[in-house]
């Protein structure tokens, strides 16, 4: 089975940095897109950043210029470098990927369990 596992979350003071990682595991034919989303208590899940298989990135307006997403296709992994963190960045960050498993060749939208990022003022 295919799984996404996030790591790298933690507690950091405002202005600090964190780097999140998301690794896809299992029998995978291809990963077409990967992304990071976040959800704060009482709020809708919000787009943070996405990356396509050719390396093109898109960022949410609130994180543009502060966050950088990158991809390692060989490891089926993406990274999210978060700089100049603000208290409003506090949320659970979820990894998302459009993945075609080897078994059925049907694309699915997978989500990880999330990693908590807390930014203190």
C-alpha positions as CSV (number, residue, x, y, z in Angstrom):
1,X,0.0,0.0,0.0
2,X,1.0,3.6,-0.6
3,X,1.7,5.9,2.3
4,X,2.8,9.4,2.8
5,X,4.8,10.3,6.0
6,X,5.6,13.8,7.0
7,X,8.4,14.7,9.4
8,X,10.2,17.8,10.6
9,X,7.6,19.7,12.5
10,X,8.2,21.2,15.8
11,X,8.2,24.4,17.9
12,X,10.1,27.4,16.7
13,X,10.1,31.1,17.6
14,X,8.9,33.7,15.2
15,X,11.6,34.4,12.6
16,X,13.0,31.0,12.8
17,X,13.1,28.2,10.3
18,X,12.0,24.6,9.9
19,X,12.3,22.1,7.1
20,X,9.5,19.6,6.6
21,X,9.9,16.4,4.6
22,X,7.3,14.1,3.0
23,X,8.2,10.6,1.8
24,X,6.0,8.4,-0.3
25,X,6.4,4.7,0.2
26,X,4.9,1.6,-1.3
27,X,4.6,0.2,-4.8
28,X,4.4,3.3,-6.9
29,X,4.2,3.6,-10.6
30,X,4.4,7.4,-10.7
31,X,3.9,10.5,-8.6
32,X,2.4,13.3,-10.7
33,X,2.2,16.1,-8.2
34,X,3.0,16.7,-4.6
35,X,1.9,19.5,-2.3
36,X,1.8,20.9,1.2
37,X,-1.3,22.0,2.9
38,X,-2.0,23.2,6.4
39,X,-4.9,23.5,8.7
40,X,-5.2,25.5,11.8
41,X,-7.8,24.9,14.4
42,X,-11.2,26.0,13.3
43,X,-10.0,26.9,9.8
44,X,-10.2,25.3,6.4
45,X,-7.3,23.4,5.0
46,X,-5.1,25.8,3.1
47,X,-2.7,25.5,0.2
48,X,0.9,26.1,1.1
49,X,2.9,24.9,-1.9
50,X,2.7,22.5,-4.8
51,X,5.2,21.0,-7.1
52,X,4.8,19.2,-10.4
53,X,6.8,16.3,-11.7
54,X,8.8,18.7,-13.9
55,X,9.8,20.8,-10.9
56,X,7.4,23.7,-11.3
57,X,6.3,25.2,-8.0
58,X,3.4,27.2,-6.8
59,X,3.0,28.9,-3.4
60,X,0.2,30.3,-1.4
61,X,0.3,34.0,-1.2
62,X,0.8,34.0,2.5
63,X,4.0,32.0,2.2
64,X,5.5,33.1,-1.1
65,X,9.0,34.4,-0.6
66,X,9.4,32.6,2.7
67,X,8.9,29.0,1.9
68,X,10.6,26.9,-0.7
69,X,9.4,23.5,-2.0
70,X,11.7,21.0,-3.7
71,X,11.5,17.5,-4.9
72,X,13.7,14.4,-5.0
73,X,12.2,12.1,-7.5
74,X,14.7,9.3,-6.8
75,X,13.5,9.2,-3.2
76,X,9.9,10.0,-3.8
77,X,10.3,12.8,-1.4
78,X,9.5,16.5,-1.2
79,X,10.9,19.1,1.1
80,X,9.5,22.3,2.4
81,X,12.0,24.8,3.7
82,X,10.2,27.4,5.9
83,X,11.9,30.6,6.7
84,X,10.9,33.7,8.5
85,X,8.1,31.8,10.3
86,X,5.3,33.7,11.8
87,X,2.8,32.8,14.5
88,X,0.1,32.6,11.9
89,X,2.0,29.8,10.3
90,X,1.1,27.6,13.2
91,X,-0.9,24.6,11.9
92,X,-0.8,21.0,11.1
93,X,1.0,20.6,7.8
94,X,-0.2,17.8,5.5
95,X,1.6,16.3,2.6
96,X,-0.5,15.5,-0.5
97,X,0.4,13.6,-3.6
98,X,-1.2,12.4,-6.8
99,X,0.0,8.8,-7.1
100,X,-0.6,6.0,-9.4
101,X,0.1,2.7,-7.6
102,X,1.8,-0.2,-9.5
103,X,-1.1,-2.5,-8.8
104,X,-4.2,-0.8,-10.3
105,X,-2.7,2.0,-12.4
106,X,-5.4,4.4,-11.2
107,X,-4.4,7.8,-9.8
108,X,-5.3,8.5,-6.2
109,X,-5.0,11.6,-4.1
110,X,-3.0,10.6,-1.0
111,X,-2.7,12.5,2.3
112,X,-0.3,12.0,5.1
113,X,-1.2,12.2,8.8
114,X,0.3,15.6,9.2
115,X,3.0,17.2,11.3
116,X,2.5,20.0,13.8
117,X,4.3,23.3,13.3
118,X,4.0,25.7,16.2
119,X,5.5,29.2,15.9
120,X,5.7,31.2,19.1
121,X,5.7,35.0,19.3
